[in-house]
Amino acid sequence: MRLSRIASIALPAAAIAAVSVPLAVSANAAPGTVSRPSAAAPKVAVYDCTNRPLVRPREFIVFCDSSRYLTKLSWTSWNATEATGTGLDYVDNCVPNCAQGKWSHQDAIVVLWRTRPVPHHKGQSAYTKMTLLYPGSGRTETMTPPGMF
């Protein structure tokens, strides 16, 4: 669909107007004072193994037994629909067991997506899918983050 020149200008302006928080005069405030509405903007997080919400974490445990984790994460975007970043994916091969296994690591692109509301936490959302892309091999892997919000 191709937008007209006016629509391409008006639509972003309307979007900005719709999401901007207007200043409001509080009924309990002293005359002439202005306060912001108390409602916080919706937050999106990824939930870890302990069901703790994380926003732009530097490290993230992928497997709750700590045999796989992401570290040195650097996020290029984090919004209501998707988060993207890069980091290192460390994996323990658990041979002959996880305590004696060998660790390997590789560069990864991390994409968090498919947001859903968090039950019993109004205004909170969580990413429910995680895709790891490996530039060195062209391999991809999609999974559910470990938290069970």
Sequence and secondary structure as in RCSB ss.txt:
>XXXX:A:sequence
MRLSRIASIALPAAAIAAVSVPLAVSANAAPGTVSRPSAAAPKVAVYDCTNRPLVRPREFIVFCDSSRYLTKLSW
TSWNATEATGTGLDYVDNCVPNCAQGKWSHQDAIVVLWRTRPVPHHKGQSAYTKMTLLYPGSGRTETMTPPGMF
>XXXX:A:secstr
    HHHHHHHHHHHHHHHS   B  TTS TT  B  S    EEEEE TT  EESS S EESSTTSSEEEEEEEE
EEE SSEEEEEEEEEEE  SS TTT  EEEEEEEEEEEEEEE TTSTTEEEEEEEEEEETTTTEEEEE  S   
